[in-house]
Amino acid sequence: MNIKNILFGLCLVFLLPAVLLQAQNTSFVFKPGPDETPTLLPPENSSYKAAYEVYQSLVKARGDNRFPAPRFEMTGREQKVAEMMYDEPLIRLEEKAYDICRGFGPDSTSALARLLAHELIHYYEKHGWNQDFSSSFAASNQIKDSLAVAISLLNETQADYLGGFLAYSAGYDVFKGGAAFLEKVYKDYPIDPFVEDSHPNLAKRTAMIDASAKKLAEFIEIFETANFLAAVGSYADARAFYKYILKTYQSREIFNNLGVLTVFEALTYFNESEVKYRLPLQLDLEPRSSKGSGFADAQKALLEEAIRYFDSAISLDESYAPAYLNKACAYTLLKDYERANFYATREAAQRSQENPKFAKAATDAMVLQGIIAGMQNDRIKAEAFFDMAIAQGSSLAQYNKNVLLKLDQGEEESTGFSLSAPEKVDGFELSTFSRRPFGAQAYNEKIGDKLMFFEFAGSAPNNSKVLISQYNNGERNAFFHITGDGYQGSSGRGIKLGDSLDKIEGEYKKPIRTLELTNGQILVYNQVIFLIGMDKKVKKWAVYVK
């Protein structure tokens, strides 16, 4: 990925602080002088409505309801771009800043999302508390001022890259339109030359965020690699990548996904005969190897670990129905059917009724109740639950009913690799590259004791990249050659960026596996993977070797 594009893509930079900030607020004060009394826009104002919708999407993507989200206001003041007021808590956005965002057409919502995500990170990472706490231990005003500078810079750097990741996870493009946007902000919010030491000019501000821009880019690549590993069934390595992410960024989805991956790793220690039903987890289960019941200790340890991750997701948002359902699945595999039924019915199903977004969890809870009944040899009860879920359109319920009735499931349509149309990106064979990597190495990071992450630029650096998960110096590797923005080539069966989900399914038929993401989904076929955006169009595609 081109670092210059990343750098200018982060229009969060206009929020970096004055050298000395009041501890209770974080803002960029371009115009010196007394603070103006803000004129608030009413909630029915069209600009307020549009901005508030973006703000709410970011709050939901963060998924942290341990504390109430800050109130949101828009003001007619033209003194600050946006500010986080910790004592309220309150985030204020100026209408003028919103108008600057709106002037960028298709990229306007992404620009606004990056701006607001930056302020939300200040709140969720408790930056106001950090400033107050550090200054309370200062022995002199000089030390206090020095601490304020250091803490402010640290907080702002963190808000830059974590705010960018929050906007990314909510489905916004964090790498478009930043340079022009930043220049527009500096033009419309001119800095008084007498205070330039505390309010850096455009050139200085651009230099200040170089480090955080690179860190954000690498962080997103690590997150993408984790999802690719999960998609191709490399659950242990995917879990290691997710644990690495959790050291820096926590959300209910990250904890929940880590729990799901842990359940699927536990399933690799079961025989096919031990778990003949398909559980209503987000990931489609790949065929399991027969490791036998002698691995009972590993099964139990992994499932109990998964439950702890689901509990962490619930602690962030007690209304998050998927975590309750997945927790019920884990208890089902532990054969603790009483707890499994409780979390499926009293928690997952009821929570899904409270939030239409999680309506599917109620249907899946019926499927799980049918599985539990089937595992307890209550065929009549199991069939009744499956029938109720089938009536609500659940194909998973139909599959499990067929298992219950011992019906022939039939052979699924082949999704095999076509030798007449080999899968390539940028015209070279990934299998050859995997044996002897070449080209420019952009990033490398130690994920675990024996696990490394690498990124290489492809043969056309602006169009593709290769992400590598390497375990134990070559013992277990995975390579993903991924298209970039503007890639003009097509897959082996003619799929290009921007093509529809329907077209993919028409050419490639049923995927081997599907992974749901917060900003879309991943479809996995033999040797090729498609990343689908929220608009159900191809955002990226990749060739893989594992």
URBELBEL-V571395 format. One record per backbone hydrogen bond with DSSP energy under -0.5 kcal/mol. NH is the residue of the N-H (numbers start at 1). CO is the residue of the C=O. If there is no record, write none. Layout:
nh=[NH;NH]
co=[CO;CO]
This chain:
nh=[6;7;8;9;10;10;11;13;14;15;16;18;21;25;26;28;29;30;30;31;32;38;40;41;45;49;50;51;52;53;54;55;56;57;58;59;60;61;62;63;64;65;65;71;73;75;76;81;83;84;85;85;86;86;88;89;90;91;92;92;93;94;95;96;98;99;100;101;102;103;104;105;107;108;111;112;113;114;115;116;117;118;119;120;121;122;123;124;125;126;127;130;131;132;133;134;135;136;137;138;144;145;146;147;148;149;150;151;152;153;154;155;156;157;158;159;160;161;162;163;164;165;166;167;168;169;170;171;172;174;181;182;183;184;185;186;187;188;189;192;195;196;198;199;205;206;207;208;209;210;213;214;215;216;217;218;219;220;221;222;223;224;225;226;227;228;229;230;231;232;233;234;235;238;239;240;241;242;243;244;245;246;247;247;248;249;252;255;256;257;258;259;260;261;262;263;264;265;266;267;268;268;269;270;274;275;279;281;284;291;295;296;299;300;301;302;303;304;305;306;307;308;309;310;311;312;313;314;315;316;317;320;321;323;324;325;326;327;328;329;330;331;332;333;334;335;336;337;340;341;342;343;344;345;346;346;347;348;349;350;351;352;353;354;355;358;359;361;362;362;363;364;365;366;367;368;369;370;371;372;373;374;375;376;377;378;379;382;383;384;385;386;387;388;389;390;391;392;392;393;394;395;398;399;400;401;402;403;404;405;406;407;419;421;424;425;428;433;434;435;435;436;442;442;443;445;447;447;448;452;453;454;455;456;457;458;463;464;465;466;467;467;468;469;470;470;471;471;472;474;475;476;478;479;480;481;482;482;483;484;487;491;494;498;499;501;504;505;506;507;508;509;512;513;515;517;520;521;522;523;524;525;526;528;529;530;531;532;532;533;536;538;539;540;542;543;544;545]
co=[2;3;4;5;6;7;9;10;11;12;13;27;19;22;84;82;27;28;79;79;30;36;38;74;42;45;46;47;48;49;50;51;52;53;54;55;56;57;58;59;59;63;316;89;91;93;39;28;92;26;83;90;24;84;85;85;85;71;83;90;73;81;75;77;94;95;96;97;98;99;101;102;104;105;107;108;109;110;111;112;113;114;115;116;117;118;119;120;121;123;122;126;127;128;129;130;131;132;134;135;140;141;142;143;144;145;146;147;148;149;150;151;152;153;154;155;156;157;158;159;160;161;162;163;164;165;166;168;167;172;177;178;179;180;181;182;183;184;185;30;192;193;195;195;201;202;203;204;205;207;209;210;211;212;213;214;215;216;217;218;219;220;221;222;223;224;225;226;227;228;230;229;233;234;235;236;237;238;239;240;241;242;243;244;245;245;62;251;252;253;254;255;256;257;258;259;260;261;262;263;264;265;266;267;271;271;277;279;514;289;292;293;295;296;297;298;299;300;301;302;303;304;305;306;307;308;309;310;311;312;313;317;319;320;320;321;322;323;324;325;326;327;328;329;330;332;331;335;336;337;338;339;340;341;341;342;342;343;344;345;347;348;349;350;351;355;356;358;358;359;359;360;361;362;363;364;365;366;367;368;369;370;371;372;374;373;377;378;379;380;381;382;383;384;385;386;387;388;389;390;389;393;394;395;396;397;398;399;400;401;403;402;417;418;422;428;425;429;430;431;432;432;440;455;455;453;445;451;451;470;445;468;443;466;440;464;460;460;482;456;465;480;454;478;452;468;469;476;450;471;471;471;469;545;467;543;465;480;541;463;484;495;491;538;496;536;500;501;502;503;504;505;524;524;522;520;517;532;515;530;513;528;415;525;542;523;540;521;530;537;533;499;531;531;529;481;527;479]
